[in-house]
Amino acid sequence: MRRLVSGRGLALVAAAAIGLAPLLAHAEGKISIAQQFGIGYLILDVVRDQQLIEKHGRQQGLAIEVDWASISGSTGMNEALLAGAVDVVSAGVPPMLTLWDRTRGKQNVKAVAALGSLPNYLLSNNPGVRNIKDLSDKDRIAVPAAGVGFQSRTLQIETARVFGKDDYKRFDNISVSLPHPEATAALISGGSEINTHFSSAPFYYQALAANKNVHKLISSYDILGGPATFNVLYTTQKFHDENPRTYKAFYAALVEAAQLVQADKAKAADIFIRVQKSKLAPELVRRIVEDPENDFTVSPHRTFVYAEELQKLGIVKTRAASWKDYFFEEAHAQPGS
């Protein structure tokens, strides 16, 4: 079953929940997972399509009921998790780190697994903008969650490097919260105030192909020093500890799904189209899945760069010693950074 959960209306509940135990509690054999749309969630699409959680539950003699929810944006994800509306959420590394930091000693939110290393491209259709130094008050940057989401935090890290730590929010005032599809349409048409977009796959592929004026200024890989995890799954200590068999089946399902994607990219692309009911051309989906820049893996890559840089900026207060501080122990067997 899939249900759409809105982030609106959860804020007050989430705020009250900061110091309380999550509201959701149930016996072993149930798990609710919230994901966003896009090919960055391919591993979850494979898990769902192949019913891998149920499969690994049966291997333990446990029938698991899986509920799939859709939530747009990291703010809604974090609110839903703290409100107890879902067990596991998915978003970029910075929103996860923010919640890990805020809930230490309370819900103790940590990451379950990475969902892949995929770059995001900062694009512009303004011919006079070739790098972030050229951006001005006349430009408007579209991001899914202005000031707080993956794209904004990544841009803040680069802005601090270029303009200095005290000016890391320089571009927050010209950033606009806009979903990727709408931002892509605006960039391609060229008739909107939105002339810049920090874009994820498949959207930057579409924009670059559809409008010759659209060009890349920088990528998240450039900013972080190489391939880096785009998004992660995370949950509370309570769910992790009180549902050991369900959690074990879930993690095993993620590992198997990542292996399937690596072994049969054509099949994985077909699964994405089927599960997401995607209208993208199959050739484009396969190109994205096969692109060497995109690594669909549960192993975290360069997440510690975020932990260090966000702590330096004061966004995250807690200094992590390693990536293992904010991932549950099941992930520690994977190579990570």
C-alpha positions in Angstrom: 0.0 0.0 0.0 1.2 3.5 -0.8 -0.2 6.6 0.8 0.7 10.3 0.4 1.7 12.0 3.6 1.8 15.8 3.6 4.4 17.6 5.7 1.9 20.4 6.5 0.2 20.0 9.8 3.0 17.8 11.2 5.2 20.7 12.4 3.5 21.3 15.7 3.4 17.6 16.5 7.0 17.2 15.5 8.1 20.2 17.6 6.4 18.7 20.6 7.9 15.3 19.8 11.5 16.5 20.0 11.7 15.7 23.7 9.4 12.7 23.7 9.4 9.1 22.5 8.0 8.6 19.0 4.2 8.2 18.9 4.3 5.2 16.6 4.8 1.8 18.4 3.9 -1.6 17.2 5.0 -5.2 17.4 7.6 -6.9 15.2 6.5 -7.6 11.7 5.4 -4.1 10.5 7.4 -1.3 8.9 6.4 2.0 7.3 8.8 3.6 4.9 8.6 7.1 3.3 10.4 7.9 0.1 10.6 10.7 -2.3 10.3 10.5 -6.1 13.2 10.2 -8.5 15.8 7.8 -9.6 17.9 8.4 -6.5 15.4 6.1 -4.8 15.9 3.2 -7.2 17.1 0.8 -4.5 13.8 1.3 -2.6 11.9 0.8 -5.9 13.6 -2.6 -6.3 13.0 -3.5 -2.6 9.3 -2.8 -3.1 8.9 -4.4 -6.5 10.7 -7.6 -5.6 9.1 -7.7 -2.1 12.5 -8.2 -0.6 11.6 -7.1 2.9 8.8 -9.7 3.0 11.3 -12.3 1.5 13.9 -11.7 4.2 11.3 -11.7 6.9 10.0 -15.1 5.8 13.6 -16.4 6.0 13.4 -15.6 9.7 9.9 -17.0 10.1 8.4 -13.6 10.3 5.6 -12.2 8.2 6.3 -8.5 7.6 3.6 -6.0 6.6 5.2 -3.1 4.6 3.6 0.3 4.2 5.0 2.6 1.6 4.4 6.3 1.9 5.3 9.3 -0.3 6.5 12.6 1.3 7.9 15.5 -0.6 11.0 17.2 0.8 13.3 16.7 3.8 11.3 19.0 6.1 8.2 16.8 5.7 10.3 13.7 6.1 11.8 14.9 9.4 8.5 16.1 10.7 6.8 12.7 9.9 9.5 10.7 11.6 9.5 12.8 14.8 5.7 12.8 14.8 5.7 9.0 14.6 3.8 8.9 11.4 6.3 6.6 9.7 9.1 4.4 10.9 11.8 5.1 8.3 12.3 8.2 6.1 14.6 9.1 3.2 16.3 12.4 2.4 19.7 13.9 1.8 22.7 13.5 4.1 22.5 17.1 5.6 18.8 16.8 6.8 19.7 13.4 8.4 22.7 14.9 10.1 20.6 17.8 11.4 18.1 15.4 12.9 20.9 13.1 14.3 22.3 16.2 16.1 19.0 17.5 17.4 17.7 14.1 18.8 20.9 12.9 20.6 19.8 11.7 24.0 16.1 11.7 22.9 15.0 9.8 19.8 18.6 9.2 18.8 17.9 9.2 15.1 20.6 7.6 12.9 21.0 6.5 9.4 20.1 2.9 8.3 21.9 2.9 4.9 23.0 5.0 2.0 20.8 4.8 -1.2 23.5 5.7 -3.6 26.2 8.2 -4.7 24.7 10.4 -7.4 25.8 14.0 -8.2 23.5 17.0 -8.2 24.3 19.7 -10.8 24.0 23.4 -10.2 22.6 24.6 -13.6 21.9 28.0 -15.1 20.4 29.2 -18.3 21.9 32.7 -17.8 24.9 33.0 -20.2 26.5 35.6 -18.0 26.7 33.1 -15.1 29.6 30.7 -15.4 30.3 30.0 -11.7 28.8 30.9 -8.3 30.8 34.1 -8.2 28.7 35.4 -11.1 25.4 34.9 -9.2 23.7 38.1 -8.1 20.4 39.4 -6.7 19.0 39.3 -10.2 19.2 35.5 -10.2 16.9 33.0 -8.6 18.0 29.5 -7.6 15.5 26.7 -7.4 16.0 24.1 -4.7 13.5 21.6 -3.2 13.9 23.0 0.4 15.5 26.5 0.5 18.1 26.9 3.2 17.8 23.5 4.7 17.7 20.7 2.1 20.5 18.7 0.5 21.0 21.2 -2.3 21.0 24.3 -0.1 23.4 22.8 2.4 25.8 21.7 -0.3 25.7 25.2 -1.9 26.3 26.7 1.6 29.5 24.6 2.0 30.8 25.8 -1.3 29.7 29.4 -0.6 31.7 29.3 2.7 34.7 28.1 0.8 34.5 30.8 -1.8 33.3 33.8 0.2 34.2 32.9 3.8 32.4 31.1 6.6 30.6 34.2 7.8 28.9 34.6 4.4 27.8 31.0 3.9 24.1 32.0 3.6 24.9 34.5 0.8 22.6 32.7 -1.7 19.7 31.8 0.7 18.0 35.1 -0.1 17.8 34.3 -3.8 16.9 30.6 -3.3 13.3 29.5 -4.0 11.7 26.3 -2.8 10.4 24.5 -5.9 10.1 20.8 -6.7 12.5 19.5 -9.3 9.9 19.0 -12.1 8.7 22.6 -11.9 12.2 24.0 -11.6 13.3 22.0 -14.6 10.4 23.2 -16.7 11.3 26.8 -15.8 14.9 26.4 -16.7 14.1 24.8 -20.0 11.5 27.4 -21.0 13.7 30.3 -20.0 10.7 32.6 -19.4 10.7 32.5 -15.6 12.5 34.3 -12.9 14.0 30.9 -12.1 17.2 30.9 -14.1 19.3 28.6 -11.9 18.5 25.1 -10.4 20.4 22.8 -8.2 19.2 19.7 -9.9 19.2 15.9 -9.3 18.8 13.1 -11.8 16.9 12.7 -14.1 16.2 16.4 -14.2 19.6 17.7 -15.1 19.8 15.2 -17.9 16.5 16.6 -19.3 17.5 20.3 -18.9 20.9 20.0 -20.5 19.4 18.1 -23.5 16.4 20.4 -24.0 17.9 23.9 -23.9 21.3 24.7 -25.3 21.6 27.7 -22.9 21.5 25.5 -19.9 25.0 24.7 -18.5 26.6 23.3 -15.4 28.2 25.6 -13.0 29.4 23.0 -10.4 28.3 19.6 -9.1 28.0 18.2 -5.6 30.9 15.9 -6.5 33.1 18.9 -7.2 32.2 20.5 -3.9 32.7 17.3 -1.8 35.9 16.2 -3.5 34.5 13.2 -5.4 31.6 10.7 -5.5 29.4 11.2 -2.4 26.2 9.8 -1.0 23.2 11.8 -2.2 20.4 10.4 0.1 20.1 8.0 3.0 17.4 6.2 5.0 17.1 6.9 8.7 15.1 6.0 11.7 14.9 6.2 15.5 16.8 4.1 18.1 13.4 3.0 19.4 12.3 1.4 16.1 15.8 -0.1 15.6 16.0 -1.7 19.1 12.4 -2.8 19.4 12.1 -4.5 16.0 15.4 -6.4 15.6 14.1 -9.0 13.2 12.1 -6.5 11.1 15.1 -4.2 10.9 17.4 -7.1 10.0 15.1 -8.1 7.1 14.9 -4.5 6.0 18.7 -4.0 5.9 19.2 -7.4 4.1 16.6 -6.3 1.6 18.5 -3.1 0.9 21.7 -4.9 0.4 20.1 -7.4 -2.0 18.4 -4.6 -4.0 21.7 -2.8 -4.4 23.3 -6.0 -5.7 20.5 -6.5 -8.2 21.0 -3.0 -9.5 24.7 -3.6 -10.0 24.2 -7.0 -11.6 21.3 -6.1 -14.0 21.0 -2.4 -14.7 18.5 -3.0 -17.5 16.2 -4.8 -15.2 16.6 -2.1 -12.5 15.7 0.6 -15.0 12.5 -1.3 -16.0 11.6 -1.7 -12.3 12.0 2.1 -11.8 9.7 2.8 -14.7 7.1 0.3 -13.5 7.1 1.3 -9.8 7.3 5.1 -10.4 4.9 4.9 -13.3 7.5 7.0 -15.0 6.8 8.6 -18.4 10.6 9.0 -19.0 11.9 7.4 -22.2 13.3 3.9 -21.3 16.5 4.8 -23.1 17.1 7.8 -20.8 16.4 5.8 -17.6 18.8 3.1 -18.7 21.4 5.8 -19.6 21.1 7.2 -16.1 21.3 3.8 -14.3 24.3 2.9 -16.4 26.1 6.3 -16.0 29.4 5.7 -14.2 28.8 8.8 -12.1 25.8 7.1 -10.5 26.6 4.4 -8.0 23.5 2.7 -6.4 25.1 1.4 -3.2 24.2 1.1 0.5 27.7 2.0 1.4 28.1 5.7 2.5 30.6 7.8 0.6 32.0 11.1 1.9 29.1 11.7 4.3 31.8 12.6 6.9 32.7 15.6 4.7 29.1 16.9 5.4 29.5 16.1 9.1 32.7 18.1 9.3 31.7 21.0 7.2 28.2 21.5 8.7 29.8 21.4 12.2 32.3 24.1 11.2 29.4 26.3 10.0 27.5 25.7 13.3 24.5 24.0 11.5 25.3 20.8 13.3 26.5 21.3 16.9 27.8 17.8 17.6 31.3 16.8 16.3 31.2 13.3 14.9 34.4 11.2 15.3 33.5 9.1 12.2 30.6 8.2 9.9 29.8 5.3 12.2 28.7 7.8 14.9 25.5 8.6 12.9 24.9 5.2 11.2 23.4 2.2 13.1 25.8 -0.6 13.6 24.4 -2.9 10.9 25.9 -0.5 8.3 29.4 -0.6 9.9 30.3 -3.8 8.1 30.1 -1.9 4.8 33.1 0.1 3.5 32.2 3.7 4.2 33.3 7.3 4.7 
